[in-house]
Amino acid sequence: MTPLFAAPAVAPAHAAAPAAPASAPVEQVVSVPLETGPGEVHAAATKKVSIKTQKQQKSYWCAPAAGRALLSAYISRGLPSQSKLAGWMGTKPPDGTWESGMRNGLRKALQTYAGRPYEVVVLNPKSQSAFLTNVKAAVGSKKKPLIYRVLVGHKPWGRTTGNRAGHFMVVYGYTTGSNPKILWWDPADNTRRTASLSKSWASVKKAGHRGTTAVAS
């Protein structure tokens, strides 16, 4: 089973999103406390963390938008703009952001805004169970979201296409029980969706099974 602190991926990849930019971004603020539940063995519960979301402002800005949502779990106020994060991440058209660049930008933002040291860690689960373990460790134990890379044409929902462009999305929750589900936020259209564990893992695996989160150092 892969631990939360997994070995870095060998080769970063570009990430671009297909959605057209919004003329004026509208920020959604969802404040939902982590649900611990009474601990029943057979009752499913939803565990999720609060994130502030904003539709990506350019078609290739999925990493800055996803990064901003992740940072909202660490920074109480004064979040950096997508534009500032794009600069720190080295985001450029047409392909967007390298994974290493995204992590460098997150480190810079946390150093600047968080007020305490954090380590940005690479997740590299090799199996569905390891993927779920990482999600549980981040969301359930550390109460932090994760960023995972998927392919535009192979998201955990909707019709599968041949579009192999990379796309960053945020995992902010999961359900417990015998049939767990993963809670996703997609910066392309600023929507929250729930997908089965198997479909979520299939999408993550298809894109190279790489993720990112941050932990207190």
Secondary structure in CASP SS format (residue, H / E / C, confidence):
PFRMAT SS
TARGET T0000
AUTHOR 0000-0000-0000
METHOD secondary structure of the structure
MODEL  1
M C 1.00
T C 1.00
P C 1.00
L C 1.00
F C 1.00
A C 1.00
A C 1.00
P C 1.00
A C 1.00
V C 1.00
A C 1.00
P C 1.00
A C 1.00
H C 1.00
A C 1.00
A C 1.00
A C 1.00
P C 1.00
A C 1.00
A C 1.00
P C 1.00
A C 1.00
S C 1.00
A C 1.00
P C 1.00
V C 1.00
E E 1.00
Q E 1.00
V E 1.00
V E 1.00
S C 1.00
V C 1.00
P C 1.00
L C 1.00
E C 1.00
T C 1.00
G C 1.00
P C 1.00
G C 1.00
E C 1.00
V C 1.00
H C 1.00
A C 1.00
A C 1.00
A C 1.00
T E 1.00
K E 1.00
K E 1.00
V C 1.00
S C 1.00
I E 1.00
K E 1.00
T E 1.00
Q E 1.00
K C 1.00
Q C 1.00
Q C 1.00
K C 1.00
S C 1.00
Y C 1.00
W C 1.00
C H 1.00
A H 1.00
P H 1.00
A H 1.00
A H 1.00
G H 1.00
R H 1.00
A H 1.00
L H 1.00
L H 1.00
S C 1.00
A C 1.00
Y C 1.00
I C 1.00
S C 1.00
R C 1.00
G C 1.00
L C 1.00
P C 1.00
S C 1.00
Q H 1.00
S H 1.00
K H 1.00
L H 1.00
A H 1.00
G H 1.00
W H 1.00
M H 1.00
G C 1.00
T C 1.00
K E 1.00
P C 1.00
P C 1.00
D C 1.00
G E 1.00
T C 1.00
W C 1.00
E H 1.00
S H 1.00
G H 1.00
M H 1.00
R H 1.00
N H 1.00
G H 1.00
L H 1.00
R H 1.00
K H 1.00
A H 1.00
L H 1.00
Q H 1.00
T H 1.00
Y H 1.00
A C 1.00
G C 1.00
R C 1.00
P C 1.00
Y E 1.00
E E 1.00
V E 1.00
V E 1.00
V E 1.00
L E 1.00
N C 1.00
P C 1.00
K C 1.00
S C 1.00
Q H 1.00
S H 1.00
A H 1.00
F H 1.00
L H 1.00
T H 1.00
N H 1.00
V H 1.00
K H 1.00
A H 1.00
A H 1.00
V H 1.00
G H 1.00
S H 1.00
K C 1.00
K C 1.00
K C 1.00
P C 1.00
L E 1.00
I E 1.00
Y E 1.00
R E 1.00
V E 1.00
L E 1.00
V H 1.00
G H 1.00
H H 1.00
K C 1.00
P C 1.00
W C 1.00
G C 1.00
R C 1.00
T C 1.00
T C 1.00
G C 1.00
N C 1.00
R C 1.00
A C 1.00
G E 1.00
H E 1.00
F E 1.00
M E 1.00
V E 1.00
V E 1.00
Y E 1.00
G E 1.00
Y E 1.00
T E 1.00
T C 1.00
G C 1.00
S C 1.00
N C 1.00
P C 1.00
K E 1.00
I E 1.00
L E 1.00
W E 1.00
W E 1.00
D E 1.00
P C 1.00
A C 1.00
D C 1.00
N C 1.00
T E 1.00
R E 1.00
R E 1.00
T E 1.00
A E 1.00
S E 1.00
L H 1.00
S H 1.00
K H 1.00
S H 1.00
W H 1.00
A H 1.00
S H 1.00
V H 1.00
K H 1.00
K H 1.00
A C 1.00
G C 1.00
H C 1.00
R C 1.00
G E 1.00
T E 1.00
T E 1.00
A E 1.00
V E 1.00
A E 1.00
S C 1.00
END
